[in-house]
Structures are given as C-alpha cells and as structure tokens.
Amino acid sequence: MVIAVVDNAAAQRFEATVDGELCVLEYRIRGTTLSLDHAGVPEALSGRGIAAALTQYAFDSARERGMDVVPNCAYVAAWIKRHPAYADLVRASS
C-alpha cells in the first residue's frame, strides 16, 4: 500500500488521508530543529504502517532541509530505534 504524505506547514503537521480518515504527525520547527510531537492514526487504521510512513517522511524532510529532529512522541522514539540509518538526525529533547 502506497501512503501519500504531505506537509501541511500551516497546521504544523505531516498528513496522510487513508480510507477517508486523516492521519497526522504534529511537529514544531525552532530554527533548524524539527520537534516531532504526536502521531495520530485512527484506531480503525492501526497496524497498516501509516504512522511509520508519516515518520519516515518527516525524517526524510528533515534530512533534505539540514535539520535535527527531536523525537518527543513515544511512537517516533520507538521508530528511530528500528531505523538506525536516521539516528544521525536525532537530537536530545530540549
């Protein structure tokens, strides 16, 4: 399943709409730091890799922009442990 993710900068969140349901990864930008704060996927869509797609998109976006990432969300913190190729982007919480 291909999950189309977009950056809704005005709402400060990465978004994907799956089966008519909005899934999000909320963030804040401070200077060159991207803080990933909350992943929200409706229960009915759980287990389909949507949160993972949002998170990977966020990390890829941060890498393209030369930003550090602060994983404030428990899901994102767990995801980064499973994807060490992105560990160089991680900065401790501020």
RODREN-826654 format. One record per residue: residue in one letter; z, x, y of N, C-alpha, C in turn. Coordinates in nm, 4 decimals. Example, Ala and Ser with C-alpha at 12.3 -4.5 7.8 and 13.67 -1.06 7.14 Angstrom:
// residues 2
@aa = A | n.zz = 0.7800 | n.xx = 1.3190 | n.yy = -0.5690 | ca.zz = 0.7800 | ca.xx = 1.2300 | ca.yy = -0.4500 | c.zz = 0.7800 | c.xx = 1.3200 | c.yy = -0.3300 $
@aa = S | n.zz = 0.7080 | n.xx = 1.2850 | n.yy = -0.2250 | ca.zz = 0.7140 | ca.xx = 1.3670 | ca.yy = -0.1060 | c.zz = 0.7870 | c.xx = 1.2900 | c.yy = 0.0030 $
END
This chain:
// residues 94
@aa = M | n.zz = 0.0000 | n.xx = 0.0842 | n.yy = -0.1179 | ca.zz = 0.0000 | ca.xx = 0.0000 | ca.yy = 0.0000 | c.zz = 0.0000 | c.xx = 0.0894 | c.yy = 0.1252 $
@aa = V | n.zz = -0.0930 | n.xx = 0.0653 | n.yy = 0.2130 | ca.zz = -0.1004 | ca.xx = 0.1390 | ca.yy = 0.3393 | c.zz = -0.0208 | c.xx = 0.0608 | c.yy = 0.4438 $
@aa = I | n.zz = 0.0698 | n.xx = 0.1305 | n.yy = 0.5103 | ca.zz = 0.1541 | ca.xx = 0.0685 | ca.yy = 0.6125 | c.zz = 0.1123 | c.xx = 0.1235 | c.yy = 0.7481 $
@aa = A | n.zz = 0.0621 | n.xx = 0.0370 | n.yy = 0.8331 | ca.zz = 0.0178 | ca.xx = 0.0777 | ca.yy = 0.9667 | c.zz = 0.1374 | c.xx = 0.0779 | c.yy = 1.0609 $
@aa = V | n.zz = 0.1675 | n.xx = 0.1950 | n.yy = 1.1142 | ca.zz = 0.2807 | ca.xx = 0.2113 | ca.yy = 1.2052 | c.zz = 0.2268 | c.xx = 0.2391 | c.yy = 1.3448 $
@aa = V | n.zz = 0.2909 | n.xx = 0.1797 | n.yy = 1.4442 | ca.zz = 0.2561 | ca.xx = 0.2054 | ca.yy = 1.5838 | c.zz = 0.3826 | c.xx = 0.2413 | c.yy = 1.6611 $
@aa = D | n.zz = 0.3632 | n.xx = 0.3124 | n.yy = 1.7703 | ca.zz = 0.4743 | ca.xx = 0.3477 | ca.yy = 1.8591 | c.zz = 0.4753 | c.xx = 0.2479 | c.yy = 1.9746 $
@aa = N | n.zz = 0.5755 | n.xx = 0.1632 | n.yy = 1.9786 | ca.zz = 0.5932 | ca.xx = 0.0702 | ca.yy = 2.0901 | c.zz = 0.6890 | c.xx = 0.1384 | c.yy = 2.1874 $
@aa = A | n.zz = 0.6339 | n.xx = 0.2247 | n.yy = 2.2724 | ca.zz = 0.7153 | ca.xx = 0.3053 | ca.yy = 2.3639 | c.zz = 0.7950 | c.xx = 0.2181 | c.yy = 2.4607 $
@aa = A | n.zz = 0.7402 | n.xx = 0.1056 | n.yy = 2.5032 | ca.zz = 0.8110 | ca.xx = 0.0180 | ca.yy = 2.5972 | c.zz = 0.9395 | c.xx = -0.0364 | c.yy = 2.5354 $
@aa = A | n.zz = 0.9376 | n.xx = -0.0623 | n.yy = 2.4048 | ca.zz = 1.0562 | ca.xx = -0.1139 | ca.yy = 2.3355 | c.zz = 1.1373 | c.xx = -0.0018 | c.yy = 2.2703 $
@aa = Q | n.zz = 1.0903 | n.xx = 0.1209 | n.yy = 2.2791 | ca.zz = 1.1524 | ca.xx = 0.2385 | ca.yy = 2.2186 | c.zz = 1.1750 | c.xx = 0.2182 | c.yy = 2.0687 $
@aa = R | n.zz = 1.0628 | n.xx = 0.1906 | n.yy = 2.0000 | ca.zz = 1.0721 | ca.xx = 0.1765 | ca.yy = 1.8545 | c.zz = 0.9340 | c.xx = 0.1950 | c.yy = 1.7919 $
@aa = F | n.zz = 0.9360 | n.xx = 0.2477 | n.yy = 1.6710 | ca.zz = 0.8173 | ca.xx = 0.2523 | ca.yy = 1.5880 | c.zz = 0.8156 | c.xx = 0.1208 | c.yy = 1.5119 $
@aa = E | n.zz = 0.6972 | n.xx = 0.0620 | n.yy = 1.4955 | ca.zz = 0.6877 | ca.xx = -0.0710 | ca.yy = 1.4370 | c.zz = 0.5802 | c.xx = -0.0772 | c.yy = 1.3286 $
@aa = A | n.zz = 0.6062 | n.xx = -0.1634 | n.yy = 1.2312 | ca.zz = 0.5065 | ca.xx = -0.1991 | ca.yy = 1.1303 | c.zz = 0.5269 | c.xx = -0.3471 | c.yy = 1.1016 $
@aa = T | n.zz = 0.4186 | n.xx = -0.4203 | n.yy = 1.0942 | ca.zz = 0.4272 | ca.xx = -0.5607 | ca.yy = 1.0573 | c.zz = 0.3720 | c.xx = -0.5741 | c.yy = 0.9159 $
@aa = V | n.zz = 0.4576 | n.xx = -0.6216 | n.yy = 0.8256 | ca.zz = 0.4216 | ca.xx = -0.6354 | ca.yy = 0.6849 | c.zz = 0.4485 | c.xx = -0.7791 | c.yy = 0.6433 $
@aa = D | n.zz = 0.3492 | n.xx = -0.8430 | n.yy = 0.5867 | ca.zz = 0.3611 | ca.xx = -0.9835 | ca.yy = 0.5442 | c.zz = 0.4142 | c.xx = -1.0708 | c.yy = 0.6579 $
@aa = G | n.zz = 0.3715 | n.xx = -1.0409 | n.yy = 0.7800 | ca.zz = 0.4117 | ca.xx = -1.1189 | ca.yy = 0.8965 | c.zz = 0.5514 | c.xx = -1.0885 | c.yy = 0.9485 $
@aa = E | n.zz = 0.6195 | n.xx = -0.9926 | n.yy = 0.8888 | ca.zz = 0.7565 | ca.xx = -0.9558 | ca.yy = 0.9289 | c.zz = 0.7549 | c.xx = -0.8232 | c.yy = 1.0048 $
@aa = L | n.zz = 0.8288 | n.xx = -0.8181 | n.yy = 1.1142 | ca.zz = 0.8387 | ca.xx = -0.6962 | ca.yy = 1.1940 | c.zz = 0.9450 | c.xx = -0.6035 | c.yy = 1.1355 $
@aa = C | n.zz = 0.9056 | n.xx = -0.4792 | n.yy = 1.1146 | ca.zz = 0.9955 | ca.xx = -0.3737 | ca.yy = 1.0664 | c.zz = 0.9982 | c.xx = -0.2666 | c.yy = 1.1744 $
@aa = V | n.zz = 1.1163 | n.xx = -0.2096 | n.yy = 1.2013 | ca.zz = 1.1272 | ca.xx = -0.1179 | ca.yy = 1.3140 | c.zz = 1.2116 | c.xx = 0.0049 | c.yy = 1.2818 $
@aa = L | n.zz = 1.1875 | n.xx = 0.1096 | n.yy = 1.3587 | ca.zz = 1.2743 | ca.xx = 0.2264 | ca.yy = 1.3642 | c.zz = 1.2981 | c.xx = 0.2518 | c.yy = 1.5125 $
@aa = E | n.zz = 1.4176 | n.xx = 0.2184 | n.yy = 1.5580 | ca.zz = 1.4515 | ca.xx = 0.2301 | ca.yy = 1.7002 | c.zz = 1.4830 | c.xx = 0.3748 | c.yy = 1.7350 $
@aa = Y | n.zz = 1.4441 | n.xx = 0.4132 | n.yy = 1.8556 | ca.zz = 1.4668 | ca.xx = 0.5513 | ca.yy = 1.8999 | c.zz = 1.5001 | c.xx = 0.5580 | c.yy = 2.0480 $
@aa = R | n.zz = 1.5471 | n.xx = 0.6769 | n.yy = 2.0878 | ca.zz = 1.5668 | ca.xx = 0.7116 | ca.yy = 2.2288 | c.zz = 1.5095 | c.xx = 0.8506 | c.yy = 2.2481 $
@aa = I | n.zz = 1.4508 | n.xx = 0.8722 | n.yy = 2.3657 | ca.zz = 1.3998 | ca.xx = 1.0049 | ca.yy = 2.3990 | c.zz = 1.4808 | c.xx = 1.0591 | c.yy = 2.5156 $
@aa = R | n.zz = 1.5308 | n.xx = 1.1803 | n.yy = 2.4982 | ca.zz = 1.6010 | ca.xx = 1.2525 | ca.yy = 2.6046 | c.zz = 1.5393 | c.xx = 1.3904 | c.yy = 2.6118 $
@aa = G | n.zz = 1.4606 | n.xx = 1.4123 | n.yy = 2.7163 | ca.zz = 1.3928 | ca.xx = 1.5412 | ca.yy = 2.7291 | c.zz = 1.2971 | c.xx = 1.5622 | c.yy = 2.6135 $
@aa = T | n.zz = 1.3244 | n.xx = 1.6654 | n.yy = 2.5338 | ca.zz = 1.2392 | ca.xx = 1.6939 | ca.yy = 2.4181 | c.zz = 1.3083 | c.xx = 1.6578 | c.yy = 2.2870 $
@aa = T | n.zz = 1.4019 | n.xx = 1.5644 | n.yy = 2.2943 | ca.zz = 1.4746 | ca.xx = 1.5212 | ca.yy = 2.1749 | c.zz = 1.4468 | c.xx = 1.3748 | c.yy = 2.1454 $
@aa = L | n.zz = 1.4099 | n.xx = 1.3478 | n.yy = 2.0215 | ca.zz = 1.3867 | ca.xx = 1.2125 | ca.yy = 1.9728 | c.zz = 1.5048 | c.xx = 1.1740 | c.yy = 1.8848 $
@aa = S | n.zz = 1.5871 | n.xx = 1.0803 | n.yy = 1.9306 | ca.zz = 1.7006 | ca.xx = 1.0325 | ca.yy = 1.8519 | c.zz = 1.6575 | c.xx = 0.9081 | c.yy = 1.7757 $
@aa = L | n.zz = 1.6648 | n.xx = 0.9148 | n.yy = 1.6441 | ca.zz = 1.6289 | ca.xx = 0.8010 | ca.yy = 1.5603 | c.zz = 1.7576 | c.xx = 0.7268 | c.yy = 1.5268 $
@aa = D | n.zz = 1.7677 | n.xx = 0.6037 | n.yy = 1.5785 | ca.zz = 1.8959 | ca.xx = 0.5340 | ca.yy = 1.5801 | c.zz = 1.9153 | c.xx = 0.4248 | c.yy = 1.4761 $
@aa = H | n.zz = 1.8098 | n.xx = 0.3517 | n.yy = 1.4419 | ca.zz = 1.8299 | ca.xx = 0.2401 | ca.yy = 1.3489 | c.zz = 1.6982 | c.xx = 0.1977 | c.yy = 1.2858 $
@aa = A | n.zz = 1.6966 | n.xx = 0.1952 | n.yy = 1.1528 | ca.zz = 1.5817 | ca.xx = 0.1429 | ca.yy = 1.0791 | c.zz = 1.6149 | c.xx = 0.0001 | c.yy = 1.0380 $
@aa = G | n.zz = 1.5230 | n.xx = -0.0909 | n.yy = 1.0659 | ca.zz = 1.5444 | ca.xx = -0.2302 | ca.yy = 1.0302 | c.zz = 1.4251 | c.xx = -0.2871 | c.yy = 0.9559 $
@aa = V | n.zz = 1.4478 | n.xx = -0.3209 | n.yy = 0.8291 | ca.zz = 1.3455 | ca.xx = -0.3814 | ca.yy = 0.7451 | c.zz = 1.4072 | c.xx = -0.5070 | c.yy = 0.6841 $
@aa = P | n.zz = 1.3402 | n.xx = -0.6212 | n.yy = 0.6978 | ca.zz = 1.3947 | ca.xx = -0.7439 | ca.yy = 0.6390 | c.zz = 1.4217 | c.xx = -0.7287 | c.yy = 0.4886 $
@aa = E | n.zz = 1.5283 | n.xx = -0.7882 | n.yy = 0.4421 | ca.zz = 1.5699 | ca.xx = -0.7797 | ca.yy = 0.3015 | c.zz = 1.4561 | c.xx = -0.8131 | c.yy = 0.2057 $
@aa = A | n.zz = 1.3761 | n.xx = -0.9120 | n.yy = 0.2388 | ca.zz = 1.2666 | ca.xx = -0.9542 | ca.yy = 0.1505 | c.zz = 1.1625 | c.xx = -0.8442 | c.yy = 0.1302 $
@aa = L | n.zz = 1.1574 | n.xx = -0.7465 | n.yy = 0.2199 | ca.zz = 1.0595 | ca.xx = -0.6383 | ca.yy = 0.2115 | c.zz = 1.1206 | c.xx = -0.5080 | c.yy = 0.1609 $
@aa = S | n.zz = 1.2468 | n.xx = -0.5108 | n.yy = 0.1296 | ca.zz = 1.3191 | ca.xx = -0.3922 | ca.yy = 0.0851 | c.zz = 1.2539 | c.xx = -0.3309 | c.yy = -0.0392 $
@aa = G | n.zz = 1.2557 | n.xx = -0.1989 | n.yy = -0.0447 | ca.zz = 1.2061 | ca.xx = -0.1284 | ca.yy = -0.1616 | c.zz = 1.0562 | c.xx = -0.1074 | c.yy = -0.1657 $
@aa = R | n.zz = 0.9881 | n.xx = -0.1359 | n.yy = -0.0578 | ca.zz = 0.8420 | ca.xx = -0.1219 | ca.yy = -0.0547 | c.zz = 0.7956 | c.xx = 0.0019 | c.yy = 0.0215 $
@aa = G | n.zz = 0.8893 | n.xx = 0.0878 | n.yy = 0.0625 | ca.zz = 0.8539 | ca.xx = 0.2125 | ca.yy = 0.1297 | c.zz = 0.8270 | c.xx = 0.1988 | c.yy = 0.2785 $
@aa = I | n.zz = 0.8653 | n.xx = 0.0864 | n.yy = 0.3352 | ca.zz = 0.8361 | ca.xx = 0.0625 | ca.yy = 0.4769 | c.zz = 0.9222 | c.xx = 0.1513 | c.yy = 0.5663 $
@aa = A | n.zz = 1.0511 | n.xx = 0.1579 | n.yy = 0.5387 | ca.zz = 1.1394 | ca.xx = 0.2438 | ca.yy = 0.6188 | c.zz = 1.0955 | c.xx = 0.3896 | c.yy = 0.6075 $
@aa = A | n.zz = 1.0520 | n.xx = 0.4301 | n.yy = 0.4888 | ca.zz = 1.0037 | ca.xx = 0.5668 | ca.yy = 0.4697 | c.zz = 0.8787 | c.xx = 0.5927 | c.yy = 0.5532 $
@aa = A | n.zz = 0.7877 | n.xx = 0.4963 | n.yy = 0.5570 | ca.zz = 0.6656 | ca.xx = 0.5118 | ca.yy = 0.6370 | c.zz = 0.6985 | c.xx = 0.5214 | c.yy = 0.7856 $
@aa = L | n.zz = 0.7904 | n.xx = 0.4390 | n.yy = 0.8324 | ca.zz = 0.8327 | ca.xx = 0.4451 | ca.yy = 0.9724 | c.zz = 0.8941 | c.xx = 0.5809 | c.yy = 1.0048 $
@aa = T | n.zz = 0.9784 | n.xx = 0.6291 | n.yy = 0.9143 | ca.zz = 1.0478 | ca.xx = 0.7555 | ca.yy = 0.9362 | c.zz = 0.9500 | c.xx = 0.8728 | c.yy = 0.9347 $
@aa = Q | n.zz = 0.8583 | n.xx = 0.8754 | n.yy = 0.8397 | ca.zz = 0.7611 | ca.xx = 0.9839 | ca.yy = 0.8361 | c.zz = 0.6745 | c.xx = 0.9821 | c.yy = 0.9612 $
@aa = Y | n.zz = 0.6352 | n.xx = 0.8645 | n.yy = 1.0052 | ca.zz = 0.5562 | ca.xx = 0.8527 | ca.yy = 1.1283 | c.zz = 0.6346 | c.xx = 0.9109 | c.yy = 1.2460 $
@aa = A | n.zz = 0.7639 | n.xx = 0.8796 | n.yy = 1.2528 | ca.zz = 0.8478 | ca.xx = 0.9301 | ca.yy = 1.3612 | c.zz = 0.8542 | c.xx = 1.0832 | c.yy = 1.3593 $
@aa = F | n.zz = 0.8736 | n.xx = 1.1407 | n.yy = 1.2412 | ca.zz = 0.8809 | ca.xx = 1.2867 | ca.yy = 1.2308 | c.zz = 0.7460 | c.xx = 1.3513 | c.yy = 1.2609 $
@aa = D | n.zz = 0.6386 | n.xx = 1.2911 | n.yy = 1.2132 | ca.zz = 0.5054 | ca.xx = 1.3454 | ca.yy = 1.2439 | c.zz = 0.4795 | c.xx = 1.3388 | c.yy = 1.3944 $
@aa = S | n.zz = 0.5201 | n.xx = 1.2295 | n.yy = 1.4563 | ca.zz = 0.5038 | ca.xx = 1.2138 | ca.yy = 1.6004 | c.zz = 0.5846 | c.xx = 1.3199 | c.yy = 1.6757 $
@aa = A | n.zz = 0.7080 | n.xx = 1.3415 | n.yy = 1.6318 | ca.zz = 0.7929 | ca.xx = 1.4426 | ca.yy = 1.6954 | c.zz = 0.7301 | c.xx = 1.5814 | c.yy = 1.6828 $
@aa = R | n.zz = 0.6778 | n.xx = 1.6115 | n.yy = 1.5651 | ca.zz = 0.6150 | ca.xx = 1.7433 | ca.yy = 1.5451 | c.zz = 0.4949 | c.xx = 1.7594 | c.yy = 1.6382 $
@aa = E | n.zz = 0.4114 | n.xx = 1.6565 | n.yy = 1.6486 | ca.zz = 0.2944 | ca.xx = 1.6625 | ca.yy = 1.7364 | c.zz = 0.3329 | c.xx = 1.6824 | c.yy = 1.8820 $
@aa = R | n.zz = 0.4469 | n.xx = 1.6284 | n.yy = 1.9221 | ca.zz = 0.4918 | ca.xx = 1.6357 | ca.yy = 2.0617 | c.zz = 0.5809 | c.xx = 1.7566 | c.yy = 2.0893 $
@aa = G | n.zz = 0.6129 | n.xx = 1.8349 | n.yy = 1.9865 | ca.zz = 0.7001 | ca.xx = 1.9504 | ca.yy = 2.0037 | c.zz = 0.8442 | c.xx = 1.9115 | c.yy = 2.0301 $
@aa = M | n.zz = 0.8885 | n.xx = 1.8042 | n.yy = 1.9665 | ca.zz = 1.0238 | ca.xx = 1.7528 | ca.yy = 1.9888 | c.zz = 1.1164 | c.xx = 1.7843 | c.yy = 1.8726 $
@aa = D | n.zz = 1.2472 | n.xx = 1.7894 | n.yy = 1.9017 | ca.zz = 1.3517 | ca.xx = 1.7943 | ca.yy = 1.7997 | c.zz = 1.3867 | c.xx = 1.6508 | c.yy = 1.7640 $
@aa = V | n.zz = 1.4461 | n.xx = 1.6311 | n.yy = 1.6462 | ca.zz = 1.4865 | ca.xx = 1.4983 | ca.yy = 1.6012 | c.zz = 1.6358 | c.xx = 1.4983 | c.yy = 1.5707 $
@aa = V | n.zz = 1.7035 | n.xx = 1.3950 | n.yy = 1.6187 | ca.zz = 1.8442 | ca.xx = 1.3731 | ca.yy = 1.5854 | c.zz = 1.8498 | c.xx = 1.2478 | c.yy = 1.4975 $
@aa = P | n.zz = 1.8852 | n.xx = 1.2639 | n.yy = 1.3690 | ca.zz = 1.8881 | ca.xx = 1.1506 | ca.yy = 1.2776 | c.zz = 2.0212 | c.xx = 1.0742 | c.yy = 1.2842 $
@aa = N | n.zz = 2.0338 | n.xx = 0.9848 | n.yy = 1.3825 | ca.zz = 2.1567 | ca.xx = 0.9065 | ca.yy = 1.3977 | c.zz = 2.1672 | c.xx = 0.7922 | c.yy = 1.2968 $
@aa = C | n.zz = 2.0583 | n.xx = 0.7540 | n.yy = 1.2372 | ca.zz = 2.0528 | ca.xx = 0.6447 | ca.yy = 1.1403 | c.zz = 2.0821 | c.xx = 0.7000 | c.yy = 1.0003 $
@aa = A | n.zz = 2.1667 | n.xx = 0.6313 | n.yy = 0.9245 | ca.zz = 2.2020 | ca.xx = 0.6764 | ca.yy = 0.7896 | c.zz = 2.0787 | c.xx = 0.6860 | c.yy = 0.6998 $
@aa = Y | n.zz = 1.9872 | n.xx = 0.5912 | n.yy = 0.7144 | ca.zz = 1.8656 | ca.xx = 0.5958 | ca.yy = 0.6325 | c.zz = 1.7857 | c.xx = 0.7224 | c.yy = 0.6642 $
@aa = V | n.zz = 1.7677 | n.xx = 0.7512 | n.yy = 0.7920 | ca.zz = 1.6896 | ca.xx = 0.8682 | ca.yy = 0.8333 | c.zz = 1.7575 | c.xx = 0.9964 | c.yy = 0.7848 $
@aa = A | n.zz = 1.8882 | n.xx = 1.0029 | n.yy = 0.7931 | ca.zz = 1.9614 | ca.xx = 1.1211 | ca.yy = 0.7461 | c.zz = 1.9400 | c.xx = 1.1423 | c.yy = 0.5961 $
@aa = A | n.zz = 1.9398 | n.xx = 1.0334 | n.yy = 0.5194 | ca.zz = 1.9153 | ca.xx = 1.0434 | ca.yy = 0.3757 | c.zz = 1.7700 | c.xx = 1.0820 | c.yy = 0.3484 $
@aa = W | n.zz = 1.6774 | n.xx = 1.0269 | n.yy = 0.4264 | ca.zz = 1.5348 | ca.xx = 1.0556 | ca.yy = 0.4089 | c.zz = 1.5069 | c.xx = 1.2033 | c.yy = 0.4300 $
@aa = I | n.zz = 1.5659 | n.xx = 1.2621 | n.yy = 0.5324 | ca.zz = 1.5375 | ca.xx = 1.4023 | ca.yy = 0.5628 | c.zz = 1.5851 | c.xx = 1.4939 | c.yy = 0.4495 $
@aa = K | n.zz = 1.6893 | n.xx = 1.4548 | n.yy = 0.3791 | ca.zz = 1.7354 | ca.xx = 1.5352 | ca.yy = 0.2650 | c.zz = 1.6322 | c.xx = 1.5351 | c.yy = 0.1525 $
@aa = R | n.zz = 1.5533 | n.xx = 1.4281 | n.yy = 0.1426 | ca.zz = 1.4493 | ca.xx = 1.4186 | ca.yy = 0.0392 | c.zz = 1.3152 | c.xx = 1.4776 | c.yy = 0.0848 $
@aa = H | n.zz = 1.3061 | n.xx = 1.5140 | n.yy = 0.2121 | ca.zz = 1.1817 | ca.xx = 1.5670 | ca.yy = 0.2684 | c.zz = 1.2091 | c.xx = 1.6945 | c.yy = 0.3482 $
@aa = P | n.zz = 1.2430 | n.xx = 1.8026 | n.yy = 0.2791 | ca.zz = 1.2817 | ca.xx = 1.9267 | ca.yy = 0.3482 | c.zz = 1.1714 | c.xx = 1.9877 | c.yy = 0.4340 $
@aa = A | n.zz = 1.0470 | n.xx = 1.9469 | n.yy = 0.4168 | ca.zz = 0.9389 | ca.xx = 2.0004 | ca.yy = 0.4990 | c.zz = 0.9565 | c.xx = 1.9632 | c.yy = 0.6462 $
@aa = Y | n.zz = 1.0418 | n.xx = 1.8641 | n.yy = 0.6723 | ca.zz = 1.0666 | ca.xx = 1.8225 | ca.yy = 0.8100 | c.zz = 1.2010 | c.xx = 1.8746 | c.yy = 0.8655 $
@aa = A | n.zz = 1.2744 | n.xx = 1.9479 | n.yy = 0.7836 | ca.zz = 1.4078 | ca.xx = 1.9933 | ca.yy = 0.8230 | c.zz = 1.4077 | c.xx = 2.0805 | c.yy = 0.9486 $
@aa = D | n.zz = 1.2962 | n.xx = 2.1505 | n.yy = 0.9729 | ca.zz = 1.2905 | ca.xx = 2.2365 | ca.yy = 1.0914 | c.zz = 1.2953 | c.xx = 2.1582 | c.yy = 1.2220 $
@aa = L | n.zz = 1.2712 | n.xx = 2.0285 | n.yy = 1.2156 | ca.zz = 1.2742 | ca.xx = 1.9452 | ca.yy = 1.3359 | c.zz = 1.4136 | c.xx = 1.8910 | c.yy = 1.3664 $
@aa = V | n.zz = 1.5034 | n.xx = 1.8961 | n.yy = 1.2696 | ca.zz = 1.6338 | ca.xx = 1.8305 | ca.yy = 1.2822 | c.zz = 1.7294 | c.xx = 1.9118 | c.yy = 1.3684 $
@aa = R | n.zz = 1.7924 | n.xx = 1.8390 | n.yy = 1.4581 | ca.zz = 1.8974 | ca.xx = 1.8943 | ca.yy = 1.5441 | c.zz = 2.0234 | c.xx = 1.8133 | c.yy = 1.5217 $
@aa = A | n.zz = 2.1380 | n.xx = 1.8752 | n.yy = 1.5312 | ca.zz = 2.2648 | ca.xx = 1.8050 | ca.yy = 1.5127 | c.zz = 2.2803 | c.xx = 1.6961 | c.yy = 1.6179 $
@aa = S | n.zz = 2.3562 | n.xx = 1.5916 | n.yy = 1.5836 | ca.zz = 2.3833 | ca.xx = 1.4833 | ca.yy = 1.6774 | c.zz = 2.4465 | c.xx = 1.5372 | c.yy = 1.8050 $
@aa = S | n.zz = 2.4129 | n.xx = 1.4699 | n.yy = 1.9144 | ca.zz = 2.4684 | ca.xx = 1.5139 | ca.yy = 2.0428 | c.zz = 2.5720 | c.xx = 1.4178 | c.yy = 2.0922 $
END
